[in-house]
Amino acid sequence: MRDPRSLWIVIPAYNEAESIGRVVASLRSEGRPVVVVDDGSSDQTAEIARAAGATVLRHLLNLGQGGALQTGITFCLESGAQYICTFDADGQHCAEDVEGMWELLLTGGYDIVLGSRFLGAACGMPLSRKLLLKLAVLFTYLHSGLKLTDAHNGLRVMTAESASRLALKQMGMAHASEIIDRIASLKLKYAEAPVTVLYTNYSKAKGQSALGSVRILMDLLIGRMLR
């Protein structure tokens, strides 16, 4: 039987006091270590996450989701994690999906398993968000050559070795495409797994806008030119 303590959950969080307690509690119920990286929040995110059972790391300044993820991944690796899962703080992801992704990672001998709402379910997703995500899939294919159904899903499970090789440089939301690019360049063995993403008024308000998507594209293009 797998030891749930070998899979560490990393949750980047910025002003997520409304949802972080429920998210942490749902993941801690299985006994897995949960690390919340409070990315310069001005609300009670850190206190609520700690009370729910998470280890909390704090950035004094808001670095962005990519920066928070890298901080959390580094901490987990230094703490002896064998496997790492990235998980969003806004309540969109379902804790029940983690076990199936971990099972696929192990039985398939994969380096990383990526969640896909388009193989699973996207409850309440606005059409505009769906179109943006489909464009992201196309851009990811053109940029990395990887054929995916969902390129910007924050739910991922990976081995510690793979996590150590990602070495994220993109501090903001462009980290999602950077991860895909790294999977391609490192030739990591990957798979997608069906997951459920829940769109609530809260999560939609916290989600990526069209303008934000343009900024992500610019970040990626600039990063590519500076290589």
N, C-alpha and C positions, 0 to 999 in steps of 0.2 A: 504493500500500500504506500502511495506517495505521501511524503511528509508535507503538509500544507505550509509549514514554516520555511520550506526551501524556495517558495515562490513569493517574491516581494512585489507589492503593488506601489507604483509611483503615481501620485496625483498632483499635477501642477494646479495651483489655485490662486485666483486674484479676485478678491471681494466676493467670495462664495459662501458667506455666512448663512444664507437662506437654504442652501442645499448640502453643504459639506458634511454636516452631522449625519444625515441619512445615508449619504454615499459611503462614508467611512464605516458606519455601523453594518451596512449590508455586506461589506467586504470582510470585516473583522469577524463576522459570525462563523466563518469557515476556519478561523484561527490563523489566517495569513498575516504576516507583517505588512502594515500599511504606512507609507511615508508620504506625508503631505508637504509640498514645498509652497509655502506662503510667499507669493511673489510680490511683496511690497503692499499688501492689502491695507486699507484704511478702516476696515470693519473688524468684526470678531472672528474672522475665518480661523486664525491660528488657535484661539482659545476653544472654539467649538470642536475643531478637528482633534485637538489633544484630549478633550473630555470624552470624545467618542472612541478613543483608543489608538489614535494614530501617533506615530513619531512625527514631530513637526520641525521642519527646517525653515528658516526665514531669510528672505532677501530684504535688505533695508530699502532697496530701490526696486521698482518694477523693471525686470529685465526682459520679460516676454515669455511665452509658453515654452519655446525651445530652450531658453536658458534655464527655466525651472526644471524641465525634464532632465537636462544634463546634470544639474545639481543633484536631483534625486537618484538618477542612475549611478552616478559616481559614489554616492553614499551607500547605496545598496551593494555595489560591488565591493566596497571597502569593508562592508559588514558581513561578507561571506555569502551573499545570495547566489543560488545556483540558477535561478530563473527570475526574470523580471517581466512584470506586466505594466503597461502604461494605461491609465484610466482617467477619463475626464471628470471634472468636479461638479458639473452642472446638472447631474442627474439623468443625462441622456442614455448612459450605458446601463446594462443590466449585469449585476454581479453573477447571475446564473450562467452567463456566457463564458466566464473565465475558465471554468473547469473543462468545458468542451474544447476550448482553444488549447489549453495545456495538454489535454489528452492527444489532440492532433499533433502538436509539436513533438511529443515523445514517441508516439507510435509511428509517425511518418519520418522521424529522423530529421526534422526541419530545424533550421537555425532561427527562423522567425515565422510567426503566424499572424496575419493581418485580419482584423475584423472587417466584414463587408455587410453593410445594411442592404445592399442590392441583391445579395444572396439570401439574406434573412428578411427582416422587416424594418420599415421606416414609418413608424406610426405618427401621423399628423404632419408629415413633411410638406412644407409649402412647395408649389411648383417651381418658384424662382430658385429655391435652394437646390432642388433636384437638378435644374438646368446648370447651375454653377458647378455642382459636383460632377456632372457628366462632362463638362468642359475641362474640369481638373483631371479627369481620367484620360481624356485625349491629350492634354498637355503633358501629363506624366509619361504617356507612351512615347510621345515625340521626344521628350527630354531624356528618358532613361531606357526606353525600349522594352519596359516591362508591361505585360498585358494584365491589367487589374480591372476589377469591377468597381472598386471604391478606393480612391487614392488618398482621401483625407479623413480617415477614421482614426480617432485617437486611441482605440482599443487594440492593443498589440500584446503578444506574449512572445518572449524570446529567451534564448539561452544567455547565460552570463557572458560567455565568450563573445557572442554576437553583439551584445549590448556594449561591451568594452571596445569594440571595433567601430561603432557608429560615430563616436566623437563629434557630436553635433556642434556646428559653428553658427548656424542660423538661430538668433536669439528669439525671433518672433514666430508668427504662424507658418512661415515658410519652412520650418523644420520638418513638416509632414512630407513635403516633396523632397527635402534633403535626405530623409530616411530612405525613401524609395530609390533615390539616386545612389545612395551608399549600398543598398542591397544589390543593385545592378553592378556597380563598380567592384564590389568585394566578392561578387558571384555567390552570395549567400543563398542557401536553399530555403525557399519560402512557399507559403500556401495561404490561401484566403479561407476564412471560416464564416459561416452565416451567423450574424448577430442581430439583435434588436436594438434599434435606436428610437428613443421616445422624444418626440418634439412637444414640449409644453410652452406656454407663453413665456415662462422664465428662461428656458433654454434657447428659445428662438431670439429673445432679446439679447442674450449673451453671445449668440452665434456670429458667424462670419458674414459681413456685408459684402455687397458687390465691390464697393470701393476698397475694402480690405483685401479682396481677392486680387485686385489690380496691384495693390502694394506687394502682395506675396509674389506675384509674377515679376515685378521689378526687382525685388530682393534676390530672387533666383537668378535672373539674368545678369545682375551686377556681380553676384557671387561667382557665376560661371566665367565672366570676363576677367575676374581677378585671380583665377586659378593659375 
